[in-house]
Amino acid sequence: MAEGSDVARPERKWKLPLFVFFEDVRHVFKFDDLGKEILGIAFPAALALAADPIASLIDTAFIGHLGSVEIAAVGVSIAIFNQASKVTIFPLVNITTSFVAEEDTVRRISEKAAMDESKNLGSEKKNEMKTTTCKSSPDNSSKCKRKRKKRHIPSASTAILMGCILGILQTIFLIFLAKPILSLMGVKSGSPMLSPARKYLTLRAIGAPAVLLSLAMQGVFRGFKDTKTPLYAIVAGDLINIVLDPIFIFIFRWGVSGAAIAHILSQYLISVILLCKLMTEVVLLPPSVKDLQFSKFLKNGFWLLARVVAVTSCVTLAASMAARLGSTPMAAFQVCLQVWLTSSLLADGLAVAGQAILASSFAEKDYQKAKATGVRVLQMGFVLGLGLALVVGIGLYFGSGVFSKDKNVIRIITIAIPFVAGTQPINSLAFVLDGINFGANDFAYSAYSMVLVGALTITSEFVLSKTNGFIGIWIALTIFMALRTIAGLWRMGTGTGPWHFLLVPSLSSEAKSESS
């Protein structure tokens, strides 16, 4: 386990592990083996993670030309759909990434041990093994080789099955409860936002199975440290979305319904591409139901479910309070929120890299690499956040007119720029820290620390929105990200839980040599 329970706990030397974050800071841009591995995973992952929000931004730009009521309505619906999706899929994706990375690492270690053992066997014995493994002939030898390449990863099969089930349940939930949920979000029966919001949410619900299935498969590929395949699939799907948006919205005059239909078709295309590719690499049908790991997924999924409910509740409550201020503030909030989340998700690419590498490192008991990876991705994340602050601030100031022609909407967007841009370094650290804690299988701490942060944030949202209105909502979101970052730094910075080895710097290398 990531907790490192099989390694004797060292006698504590009171050297504060917090200073480990500044270790080798001058090498943050060093293109060594670790740097190449991180960037090789992070860059495609960041592009893939940013692709869908960018497509949503383009959706927002197209819908914004229909009017402030339409963009506000879609904003509320997207907030609801994202809340429902994250509650169901976020735990599944992150658990899948860690479990697949661990299982694949153990599989590679076992295969390497078997190969080393086979080298000591005589040629006759090796030929016998080959014949037993595959009775080859000129006709079936290539098929045999292909079969050997397929990996048996129980976590992958479990994740895909759970993704399908959860997607169907989400579709049923959103279609039949669309109106009551919108009412809870502040869109009442007499609101002009109700009709377009209900249309958009109901249609988007039809695409839920595709969304959840594709995200589950992305978790599998991340566990294999393959972030290029999801990128290709997502880009293909989002390009279809971008092409169909103006056709369905303006040419066919379907309005917000056209935007939803375009998004649905793109998600199903992404799922088909990923499934076809995964079928060539993994044995998707396990030998028996016993090979599925539902209990393992559910146990850790419970912790991440609590965590994601806390996180998304804060953002959803903020959207609800903005909706209560009227369609104009809500339209401005939707634009700012999409930019805020899109830019911040670029750092999530580093989180994916950190999680995959850390899960493998802990499985190999390579604590030196675990420490180096955690430190490097955090340093990279902070530098990225500084760059994003500059780009987002300038871009949103001069480019807000792209999202709306309403002068009042643009004016409110300008007011929120210091918060949207200024929080980027904090946001980047928060996302990267999520990946670090997940890579260490520290799901329980991630859950209860975030529940505490969520409780404090929700309290501040109620208080600040009443006293400061639109600005108060963004102050509360800034507090949320700051507390989230502090909670993430605390675990590694205090050398507790899976990071206990940081209390004795030499333990990392000693544990590695022992495992070797």
DAZI-V413475 format. One record per residue. N is the residue number from 1. RES is the residue in one letter. PSI is psi in whole degrees, -180 to 180 (* if undefined). NEAR is the number of other ideal C-beta (glycine too) atoms within 10 Angstrom. Layout:
N;RES;PSI;NEAR
N;RES;PSI;NEAR
//
This chain:
1;M;162;11
2;A;-20;22
3;E;-17;14
4;G;39;20
5;S;-22;9
6;D;-2;10
7;V;126;16
8;A;134;9
9;R;132;12
10;P;161;13
11;E;129;7
12;R;128;10
13;K;127;9
14;W;61;5
15;K;122;13
16;L;115;11
17;P;-13;20
18;L;-32;14
19;F;-8;10
20;V;-24;20
21;F;-21;16
22;F;6;9
23;E;131;13
24;D;38;12
25;V;-26;12
26;R;-15;7
27;H;16;15
28;V;-32;16
29;F;13;9
30;K;131;12
31;F;57;9
32;D;-170;11
33;D;-43;9
34;L;-43;16
35;G;-41;15
36;K;-41;11
37;E;-43;17
38;I;-51;22
39;L;-33;16
40;G;-30;15
41;I;-42;23
42;A;-41;29
43;F;-52;17
44;P;-36;22
45;A;-42;30
46;A;-43;23
47;L;-41;18
48;A;-43;26
49;L;-34;26
50;A;-20;20
51;A;-46;23
52;D;-46;22
53;P;-34;21
54;I;-40;16
55;A;-38;23
56;S;-36;21
57;L;-40;18
58;I;-40;17
59;D;-47;25
60;T;-41;24
61;A;-44;16
62;F;-47;22
63;I;-31;27
64;G;-27;23
65;H;-7;14
66;L;-26;18
67;G;163;18
68;S;-31;23
69;V;-44;19
70;E;-45;25
71;I;-35;29
72;A;-41;30
73;A;-45;32
74;V;-36;29
75;G;-44;27
76;V;-43;30
77;S;-42;29
78;I;-40;22
79;A;-41;25
80;I;-47;26
81;F;-43;21
82;N;-37;18
83;Q;-48;21
84;A;-42;26
85;S;-43;21
86;K;-37;19
87;V;-37;18
88;T;-41;24
89;I;-29;27
90;F;-48;20
91;P;-41;26
92;L;-45;23
93;V;-48;23
94;N;-37;27
95;I;-43;28
96;T;-46;29
97;T;-48;28
98;S;-47;29
99;F;-42;25
100;V;-42;27
101;A;-43;28
102;E;-48;22
103;E;-39;20
104;D;-36;23
105;T;-46;19
106;V;-40;13
107;R;-44;13
108;R;-39;14
109;I;-42;13
110;S;-43;10
111;E;-39;10
112;K;-41;10
113;A;-40;10
114;A;-39;10
115;M;-41;9
116;D;-38;9
117;E;-38;9
118;S;-25;12
119;K;-25;7
120;N;-7;8
121;L;156;12
122;G;162;8
123;S;-34;7
124;E;-42;8
125;K;-40;11
126;K;-39;13
127;N;-37;11
128;E;-41;12
129;M;-42;13
130;K;-42;13
131;T;-40;10
132;T;-39;8
133;T;-40;11
134;C;113;15
135;K;92;10
136;S;156;14
137;S;168;9
138;P;-27;6
139;D;-33;7
140;N;5;12
141;S;-40;12
142;S;-36;10
143;K;-40;12
144;C;-44;14
145;K;-39;11
146;R;-38;10
147;K;-37;12
148;R;-32;10
149;K;-27;9
150;K;135;13
151;R;141;15
152;H;101;14
153;I;98;25
154;P;-35;18
155;S;-34;25
156;A;-47;28
157;S;-42;19
158;T;-43;24
159;A;-44;30
160;I;-43;23
161;L;-43;17
162;M;-35;25
163;G;-42;27
164;C;-47;14
165;I;-47;13
166;L;-35;23
167;G;-43;24
168;I;-42;13
169;L;-39;15
170;Q;-39;22
171;T;-49;21
172;I;-44;11
173;F;-49;15
174;L;-35;22
175;I;-47;14
176;F;-19;11
177;L;20;15
178;A;-50;21
179;K;-48;14
180;P;-37;9
181;I;-43;19
182;L;-37;23
183;S;-40;13
184;L;-28;11
185;M;0;23
186;G;0;18
187;V;92;29
188;K;177;11
189;S;-36;8
190;G;-1;6
191;S;138;19
192;P;-15;15
193;M;-17;26
194;L;-50;18
195;S;-54;14
196;P;-33;24
197;A;-42;29
198;R;-41;18
199;K;-49;20
200;Y;-45;30
201;L;-42;29
202;T;-43;18
203;L;-42;21
204;R;-30;27
205;A;-30;26
206;I;-27;16
207;G;0;23
208;A;-45;26
209;P;-39;21
210;A;-41;23
211;V;-49;27
212;L;-38;29
213;L;-44;26
214;S;-37;28
215;L;-37;27
216;A;-42;25
217;M;-33;27
218;Q;-37;28
219;G;-38;27
220;V;-48;30
221;F;-37;28
222;R;-40;28
223;G;-30;27
224;F;1;19
225;K;26;21
226;D;101;19
227;T;-1;24
228;K;-41;16
229;T;-49;21
230;P;-35;28
231;L;-48;20
232;Y;-43;15
233;A;-44;25
234;I;-42;26
235;V;-43;15
236;A;-45;16
237;G;-43;26
238;D;-32;23
239;L;-40;14
240;I;-42;19
241;N;-47;25
242;I;-38;16
243;V;-41;12
244;L;-26;19
245;D;-61;22
246;P;-30;16
247;I;-50;12
248;F;-38;22
249;I;-48;24
250;F;-44;14
251;I;-49;9
252;F;-11;13
253;R;41;9
254;W;-7;17
255;G;-136;19
256;V;-28;27
257;S;-37;17
258;G;-40;24
259;A;-40;29
260;A;-43;26
261;I;-42;22
262;A;-41;24
263;H;-40;28
264;I;-48;20
265;L;-39;17
266;S;-39;25
267;Q;-39;27
268;Y;-34;18
269;L;-43;20
270;I;-44;29
271;S;-42;24
272;V;-43;16
273;I;-48;19
274;L;-40;25
275;L;-43;15
276;C;-41;10
277;K;-42;17
278;L;-34;17
279;M;-23;12
280;T;-11;9
281;E;-27;17
282;V;145;23
283;V;102;16
284;L;-29;16
285;L;108;9
286;P;158;17
287;P;-35;9
288;S;166;7
289;V;-28;7
290;K;-25;8
291;D;-19;13
292;L;151;17
293;Q;53;19
294;F;-42;12
295;S;-41;9
296;K;-42;14
297;F;-44;20
298;L;-38;13
299;K;-52;13
300;N;-28;20
301;G;-32;20
302;F;-44;14
303;W;-46;20
304;L;-28;22
305;L;-45;18
306;A;-40;19
307;R;-48;27
308;V;-32;23
309;V;-41;20
310;A;-45;21
311;V;-53;23
312;T;-27;19
313;S;-37;18
314;C;-46;25
315;V;-41;20
316;T;-40;20
317;L;-39;21
318;A;-43;23
319;A;-39;23
320;S;-42;20
321;M;-34;24
322;A;-38;28
323;A;-35;25
324;R;-18;14
325;L;-13;17
326;G;170;16
327;S;-34;23
328;T;-53;18
329;P;-36;22
330;M;-39;30
331;A;-43;31
332;A;-41;30
333;F;-41;28
334;Q;-44;30
335;V;-48;27
336;C;-41;26
337;L;-41;24
338;Q;-43;20
339;V;-43;24
340;W;-49;25
341;L;-38;18
342;T;-48;20
343;S;-40;26
344;S;-32;25
345;L;-16;22
346;L;-35;26
347;A;-20;29
348;D;-20;25
349;G;-42;29
350;L;-36;28
351;A;-41;29
352;V;-45;32
353;A;-46;30
354;G;-43;31
355;Q;-47;30
356;A;-45;32
357;I;-41;27
358;L;-42;29
359;A;-41;29
360;S;-40;23
361;S;-43;24
362;F;-37;24
363;A;-34;20
364;E;-5;18
365;K;32;18
366;D;79;22
367;Y;-27;24
368;Q;-45;18
369;K;-35;20
370;A;-46;30
371;K;-47;23
372;A;-40;21
373;T;-47;25
374;G;-44;26
375;V;-45;20
376;R;-45;25
377;V;-32;30
378;L;-44;24
379;Q;-42;22
380;M;-40;23
381;G;-40;28
382;F;-43;18
383;V;-42;15
384;L;-41;26
385;G;-39;23
386;L;-42;11
387;G;-40;14
388;L;-36;22
389;A;-43;20
390;L;-47;11
391;V;-45;13
392;V;-43;21
393;G;-50;16
394;I;-44;12
395;G;-43;16
396;L;-32;22
397;Y;-44;12
398;F;-15;9
399;G;10;11
400;S;-26;21
401;G;-16;13
402;V;-31;15
403;F;-21;26
404;S;147;25
405;K;-4;12
406;D;121;19
407;K;-34;9
408;N;-39;14
409;V;-45;26
410;I;-39;16
411;R;-43;12
412;I;-37;24
413;I;-44;25
414;T;-36;14
415;I;-34;13
416;A;-8;24
417;I;-45;19
418;P;-33;13
419;F;-45;18
420;V;-43;25
421;A;-42;21
422;G;-25;15
423;T;-1;26
424;Q;-45;25
425;P;-39;20
426;I;-44;21
427;N;-43;30
428;S;-44;31
429;L;-41;25
430;A;-44;28
431;F;-43;27
432;V;-41;31
433;L;-33;27
434;D;-48;24
435;G;-38;34
436;I;-48;28
437;N;-36;31
438;F;-39;27
439;G;-29;31
440;A;7;28
441;N;31;23
442;D;55;22
443;F;-36;22
444;A;-48;17
445;Y;-42;19
446;S;-34;25
447;A;-58;21
448;Y;-27;14
449;S;-38;21
450;M;-31;26
451;V;-41;16
452;L;-45;13
453;V;-42;25
454;G;-41;22
455;A;-44;13
456;L;-38;14
457;T;-46;27
458;I;-40;17
459;T;-45;12
460;S;-33;20
461;E;-44;24
462;F;-45;14
463;V;-51;13
464;L;-32;20
465;S;-33;23
466;K;-35;10
467;T;-29;10
468;N;4;13
469;G;-131;13
470;F;-44;20
471;I;-38;16
472;G;-36;19
473;I;-42;27
474;W;-30;26
475;I;-42;17
476;A;-40;25
477;L;-33;25
478;T;-42;20
479;I;-41;19
480;F;-49;24
481;M;-34;24
482;A;-45;17
483;L;-37;21
484;R;-40;25
485;T;-44;21
486;I;-43;16
487;A;-39;19
488;G;-39;25
489;L;-29;17
490;W;-44;14
491;R;-55;21
492;M;-37;25
493;G;-19;17
494;T;-3;15
495;G;38;19
496;T;169;15
497;G;-135;17
498;P;-11;25
499;W;18;25
500;H;-25;19
501;F;-17;23
502;L;-18;24
503;L;-24;19
504;V;103;17
505;P;-32;15
506;S;-13;11
507;L;-33;20
508;S;-53;19
509;S;-34;13
510;E;-44;15
511;A;-37;20
512;K;-45;17
513;S;-34;9
514;E;-44;10
515;S;-29;13
516;S;*;8
//
